[in-house]
Amino acid sequence: MTEGQHEAGSNDATKAEQTLLKAVHEGERFGIDDWRVGLSLESLGQVYSTEKRFNEAEITFRRALRILELTNGDDSNEAANVNLDLARMMLANGRPADAILLARRTLGVYERMLGGTDLQTASVVCLIGDSLRTMKNFIDAESQLRRCADIREATGGIDSQELADALYSLARTYTAEKKYHLAEPVFKMTERIREKKLGLTSPVLAQTMEDHAALLRTMGKENEARKLTVLADAIRRSDKKNGVRYPESNH
């Protein structure tokens, strides 16, 4: 299982899948509902989810969840982790309402076991906020994303990439609410962190600049918007020239 997780972390999904299927088989020697089977299935589901094989991911996660609820309890940290995996997969698959239901189960467990200011708790809060934003429930999304950002800033500092992710979602929520005066400084802070952590040539930074520029145009700040657009275009050209693609960050 550890070998398969390492291969997944190295973006070798095909090899990771084969290794984790072997881990499931080895675990079943202890019983088909053994906890080792549940953990191996969870890792396998993460590989399927990364590959956007959502049907296989859901089946795999749900089997893992049934096993870990049986062996560790419905309110265990292990079961909560799989619920969070399922929630992330649901959001990626365009099912934000289902994602919220699953994430809230995890949130209750994390708050009880880890506390309301733990970084793992923050990741669940951000997921709920992003799901609400996807559903255009911006008022509730704002409160969740602000809480997530506050936890990450207090716990991880003002220069963490995780904080930048939360701030980016919060800035987009403010923009959707037409709270432009709140969105602009949040975009600026996100750009500063992402430039420091990812570098000036990061397409993730370019996306942030493009969204910020669109906001500035809405606010009538054409000159500032133009400067950001020029920088973002330069990053995109460099990215295309090098043939490198970076996925947009997530929580």
N, C-alpha and C positions, 0 to 999 in steps of 0.2 A: 504494500500500500504506500509506504514511504517513497519507494522508487517511482511509482506511478505519479505521486504528487509532485515529485521533483521534475519528471518529464513534462507534466502539465505546466509547471512554472517556467519551464524552458521553451514553452510554446510548441512542443512536439505532441500535438493532440492525438495523432494516430497511434503513436507508441504508447502514450499514456492510457488510452482506451484499452489497448491490448493488455497492458500490465495490470490495470485495475480490474479488468474482467477476470484475470488470473487470481488477483487478490480475493475477489468475491468467491471464486471457486474454492480457494484454499480455506477461506473463512467458513464456508458451508460444511467443511469437514468437522467443525465443532457444533454444527446444527444450523439449519436454514434460517433460524431466527437469532443467531448468535450476534452479540454486539459488534464483533469484528466485521461481520457481513454488513451491518448497518453503516458503519463508518466507511467501509470500502465503497458501498453504494453511494454514499454522500459525495465522495470524491469523484466517482464516475459521473454522477449527475452534474457536477460542476463542469466537467469536461464537455458533456453534451450541451450544456447551457452556453458555454463559451463558443461552441461551434454553431449555435443557434438551431440545434436539433431539439426543439422545445418539447415535442411530444415524448421523445425518449427521455429527456431530462425530467419531465413531470412524473412519468411512470417510475423512474429510478428514484427520484426524491421521495415519492409517496411510499414506496416500499421501504426505503431507509427510515422514514419517519415512523412507520408502523412498528418496525423492529426496535428503534431506539425508545419509542414510547413504552413498548413492552418491557424492555430490559432496564431502562433508566427512569421511566416515569413520564407522564404527560407534561409535567411542569419542570422537567430537567433542562439543564443548559444544553445538553446534546440534542434533545428534541427541538429546542428553541433555535439552535443553529440551523437545523434542516428547514424549519419554517422560514427562516430568513433567506436561505438559499432559494426556496420555492418562491418567496416574495420577489426577490430580485429577478428571477426568471420570468415571473408573471408580468412585471413591469416591462422587461425587455421584449416580451411577446405581445405588448399592447393590451394588457389586462390590468390596469391600475387599480380598479376596485377590488379585485381578488388579491392583488399585492398588499393593499392596505389591511385587509382582514388578517392575512397571514403575519404581516409585520407587527400588528398590534398584539398578537399572541406572544411573539418574541419579546416585544417591548416590556410586557408585564413581567416576564421571567428575568430579563436583564436588569430591570429597575430593582427588583427584589434581591437578586443575587449579586449584582455588580454595583448598583447604585445609580442614581439619576444623572450623575456627572461623569460616568465612565465613557471612554471613547467608543467602545462597542455599542453602548446605548445610543450614543450620538449617531452612529451609522444607521441605526434603525429609524431614528427620528428623521434623519435626512431622507431616507427612502420613503417614508410616509409623506414628507413634504413634497418630494418630487412626484409622487403618485398623485397627490392632490393638485399639484400644478398642472400635470398632464390632463387632469379632469376639469381644469379651469376653475377649480375652487381656490381662488387665489388668496382669499382672506385666511382660511385655515392653513393653506400652504405657507403663507408668510410666517405665521406663529411657529410652525414646526421648524422651518428652515432657520429662523432667528435663534431658536433654542439650540439647534444643531451647531450653528456657527459659534454661539456663545460657549458651548461646551468645548468645542475644538480649540478655540482661542485660549480658553482658560487652562486646558489640559495639555495641548500640544504646542502652544505658542502662536505668535502672529505670522510665522513664515512657513507653516506647514502646507503641503499640497492638499491635504484633506480639508483644511480651512478654506483654501481657494475654491475647491469644488463646491462647498456649501455657500460661499459668498456669490459664486457665479449663478447658482440656482436662485439665490435670494435676489440678486440684481435683476434677473429675468422676471421674477415674480413682481417686484416693484414696478418694472416697466409695463407689465401687463395690467397692473392696477393704476397706471398713469401717475405713479408717485415718482416722477422723474428726478426730483431733487434728492430723493433717497437713493435711487438707483445709480446715479452718476458716481458718487464717491465709492460705492461698493464695487463698481466695475473697475475703477482706478486701483483699488486695493488688490483686486483679483489679478489684474495685469501685473502689478508689481511683484506679487508672490510667484506667479507663473513664469515671469521672465527670470526671476532669481533661481527657481527650482528646475525649470525645463529648458531655459535658454531662450535667447532672442529669436531663434529660428524655429521654434516649436509651432506647429499648426494649431495646437490647442490654444496657444497665446493668440494666434491670428484670428481664430474664431471669436475669442473674447473681444479683441479689438474691433472686429466687424460688427458685433452686437452693440458695443459701446458707441461706435460711429453712427449706427442707425438711431440710437437714442439721442445723440448730440444733434443730428439733423432734425429730429422731431422737436428738439428744444430750440432750434434756430441757430445752433452753433456750428455753422457750416465750415468755418476755417479749421476748427479743432477736429471736426469729423473727417475732413480731407486729409489731415496729417496722419490720423490713425489708419485711414483706408490705404494710403500710400505704403505705410509700414506693413500692413496686413497683406497687401498685394505682393510686396517683395518677398515675404515669407512663403506665400503660396507658390510663387515662381521658383524659388529655391527648392521647395519641397518637390515640385513637379520635375525639376531638372535632375534631382538626385534620385527620384523614383522611390522615395521613402514615404510611407503613410503611417500616421499615428492616429489611433482611435481617440475619440474625445473621452476625457476622463469621466469616471463614474464613482458612486459611493459604495 
